[in-house]
Amino acid sequence: MTDTDVVATLAAARRAAESFMSDMQRLELPWPEEHVTSVLWRAAAPVIKTAAFTSAQEGAVGADWLWWWIDSEGYCFGMLVQAKKLHRRGSRFTVDFGYRDGKQMGRLFETAELFAVPAVYALYCGDVDYRAGLSCGPQHRDPCARCSKAGVSMLAGLLAEQAGHDPRYAAEEALGHSVALEDLADPTVAAGPIVDLNWRATEPQLRAFLAQGQQGAKHVARTIFSTVSRARAGMFSVAVEDHVNTDVPGEPVFPVLPMDRGHLRVPYFPHILRGLRTTPPGYVQDVLAGVEPPAWVRDKVAGVVVVPC
């Protein structure tokens, strides 16, 4: 499986989801997140493997899925993903990150902590007509190449929380910090150096990771990290020089990470990069083998997605 194949699969799945959202909008029918998720992964099969857990459906708030990106070099990157719909009312756009008085987001971060992966949002943004009038950030143009593939976009949970502080601007902030789904698999995207505020405090191996574009699972982790790093650069707080040893199963790629957090909920280096490992968890191996994962996994998430990259 090549990078090109995975990018094409994800792009096709995104277009299928956009088409579904567009059809439902035209018919003036709702398009709940769970339905869009089903369309997305049905279109991505069989390249991308999914396992849905019926035991979690009734208790799940939102649409929390564990995504694991696994590459041919043996690296893997996991993230806990919750789907969020972009709402449009007239010319106004909103994303309800504060649902249930913030309890839903709090539960997402708690579950991400349990699985030792970052919290991420999948933004279901409709097609370009649905998003007409919504800017994707300072680089927005009309027509906009970035907006053309933003129907399913990925947003770091730490940035979703920041965007949600002011609901009036949450949609534009979220879209501006997000990454198109297929770009997570495209090593030509976000390949430039990441000049993080903590550059001098990083270990040599981590510094090389930040300085150079990556492939496979490392690229996915680096792309998500880069969005948070850029946001951190704009925060008026001094970088913290403390470090932490990442204690996660599956041998983390970067065992020692800076503890700087800026104005974010938690230190962003360990929150994101703890998901990058050399061995996938046992429950991922179960999914690949067609074996049902243990109950503690099935009770916490709606399902597992395995993406070759």
Solvent accessible surface area in square Angstrom, and as a share of the most:
residue,aa,sasa,rsa
1,M,128,0.57
2,T,78,0.45
3,D,41,0.21
4,T,102,0.59
5,D,64,0.33
6,V,1,0.00
7,V,32,0.18
8,A,56,0.43
9,T,22,0.13
10,L,0,0.00
11,A,12,0.09
12,A,42,0.33
13,A,0,0.00
14,R,19,0.07
15,R,128,0.47
16,A,31,0.24
17,A,0,0.00
18,E,21,0.10
19,S,60,0.39
20,F,45,0.19
21,M,1,0.01
22,S,31,0.20
23,D,55,0.28
24,M,36,0.16
25,Q,84,0.37
26,R,162,0.59
27,L,108,0.54
28,E,156,0.70
29,L,87,0.43
30,P,93,0.58
31,W,3,0.01
32,P,43,0.27
33,E,38,0.17
34,E,91,0.41
35,H,95,0.43
36,V,0,0.00
37,T,8,0.05
38,S,71,0.46
39,V,17,0.10
40,L,0,0.00
41,W,13,0.05
42,R,179,0.65
43,A,42,0.33
44,A,1,0.01
45,A,58,0.45
46,P,125,0.79
47,V,47,0.27
48,I,3,0.01
49,K,81,0.35
50,T,52,0.30
51,A,26,0.20
52,A,69,0.54
53,F,10,0.04
54,T,121,0.70
55,S,66,0.43
56,A,5,0.04
57,Q,87,0.39
58,E,176,0.79
59,G,62,0.60
60,A,26,0.20
61,V,33,0.19
62,G,35,0.34
63,A,6,0.05
64,D,1,0.00
65,W,31,0.11
66,L,0,0.00
67,W,5,0.02
68,W,0,0.00
69,W,0,0.00
70,I,35,0.18
71,D,18,0.09
72,S,116,0.75
73,E,130,0.58
74,G,38,0.36
75,Y,52,0.20
76,C,0,0.00
77,F,0,0.00
78,G,0,0.00
79,M,0,0.00
80,L,0,0.00
81,V,4,0.02
82,Q,1,0.00
83,A,6,0.04
84,K,13,0.05
85,K,32,0.13
86,L,4,0.02
87,H,57,0.26
88,R,86,0.31
89,R,162,0.59
90,G,62,0.60
91,S,99,0.64
92,R,152,0.55
93,F,18,0.08
94,T,37,0.21
95,V,10,0.06
96,D,65,0.34
97,F,6,0.02
98,G,44,0.42
99,Y,85,0.32
100,R,138,0.50
101,D,138,0.71
102,G,30,0.28
103,K,149,0.63
104,Q,11,0.05
105,M,12,0.06
106,G,16,0.16
107,R,63,0.23
108,L,0,0.00
109,F,14,0.06
110,E,124,0.56
111,T,8,0.05
112,A,0,0.00
113,E,107,0.48
114,L,91,0.45
115,F,10,0.04
116,A,12,0.09
117,V,0,0.00
118,P,1,0.01
119,A,1,0.01
120,V,0,0.00
121,Y,1,0.00
122,A,1,0.01
123,L,3,0.02
124,Y,4,0.02
125,C,3,0.02
126,G,1,0.01
127,D,30,0.15
128,V,77,0.44
129,D,108,0.56
130,Y,19,0.07
131,R,8,0.03
132,A,56,0.43
133,G,86,0.82
134,L,15,0.07
135,S,31,0.20
136,C,2,0.01
137,G,16,0.16
138,P,129,0.81
139,Q,135,0.60
140,H,61,0.27
141,R,145,0.53
142,D,138,0.71
143,P,127,0.80
144,C,18,0.11
145,A,83,0.64
146,R,80,0.29
147,C,13,0.08
148,S,60,0.39
149,K,56,0.24
150,A,4,0.03
151,G,0,0.00
152,V,0,0.00
153,S,1,0.01
154,M,1,0.01
155,L,1,0.00
156,A,4,0.03
157,G,0,0.00
158,L,1,0.01
159,L,2,0.01
160,A,0,0.00
161,E,34,0.15
162,Q,51,0.23
163,A,6,0.05
164,G,26,0.25
165,H,130,0.58
166,D,45,0.24
167,P,92,0.58
168,R,161,0.59
169,Y,119,0.45
170,A,1,0.01
171,A,4,0.03
172,E,81,0.36
173,E,80,0.36
174,A,0,0.00
175,L,4,0.02
176,G,28,0.27
177,H,56,0.25
178,S,6,0.04
179,V,17,0.10
180,A,7,0.05
181,L,0,0.00
182,E,9,0.04
183,D,13,0.07
184,L,0,0.00
185,A,6,0.05
186,D,31,0.16
187,P,24,0.15
188,T,110,0.64
189,V,42,0.24
190,A,42,0.33
191,A,42,0.33
192,G,44,0.42
193,P,94,0.59
194,I,13,0.06
195,V,123,0.71
196,D,5,0.02
197,L,89,0.44
198,N,4,0.02
199,W,78,0.27
200,R,220,0.80
201,A,26,0.20
202,T,6,0.03
203,E,78,0.35
204,P,100,0.63
205,Q,104,0.46
206,L,1,0.01
207,R,79,0.29
208,A,47,0.37
209,F,6,0.03
210,L,0,0.00
211,A,36,0.28
212,Q,112,0.50
213,G,37,0.36
214,Q,28,0.13
215,Q,106,0.47
216,G,9,0.09
217,A,0,0.00
218,K,40,0.17
219,H,3,0.01
220,V,0,0.00
221,A,0,0.00
222,R,2,0.01
223,T,2,0.01
224,I,2,0.01
225,F,0,0.00
226,S,5,0.03
227,T,4,0.02
228,V,0,0.00
229,S,4,0.03
230,R,153,0.56
231,A,18,0.14
232,R,0,0.00
233,A,56,0.43
234,G,57,0.55
235,M,26,0.12
236,F,197,0.82
237,S,40,0.26
238,V,135,0.78
239,A,34,0.26
240,V,64,0.37
241,E,139,0.62
242,D,92,0.48
243,H,73,0.33
244,V,50,0.29
245,N,113,0.58
246,T,18,0.11
247,D,139,0.72
248,V,22,0.13
249,P,92,0.58
250,G,22,0.21
251,E,119,0.53
252,P,25,0.16
253,V,11,0.06
254,F,7,0.03
255,P,72,0.45
256,V,46,0.26
257,L,0,0.00
258,P,0,0.00
259,M,64,0.29
260,D,1,0.00
261,R,110,0.40
262,G,18,0.17
263,H,104,0.47
264,L,3,0.01
265,R,82,0.30
266,V,46,0.27
267,P,23,0.15
268,Y,0,0.00
269,F,0,0.00
270,P,20,0.12
271,H,9,0.04
272,I,1,0.00
273,L,0,0.00
274,R,23,0.08
275,G,0,0.00
276,L,0,0.00
277,R,2,0.01
278,T,54,0.31
279,T,61,0.35
280,P,21,0.13
281,P,17,0.11
282,G,50,0.48
283,Y,15,0.06
284,V,0,0.00
285,Q,84,0.37
286,D,38,0.19
287,V,4,0.02
288,L,83,0.41
289,A,76,0.59
290,G,66,0.64
291,V,83,0.48
292,E,119,0.53
293,P,4,0.02
294,P,55,0.35
295,A,51,0.40
296,W,125,0.44
297,V,0,0.00
298,R,48,0.18
299,D,88,0.45
300,K,95,0.40
301,V,0,0.00
302,A,6,0.05
303,G,0,0.00
304,V,0,0.00
305,V,0,0.00
306,V,7,0.04
307,V,0,0.00
308,P,38,0.24
309,C,17,0.10
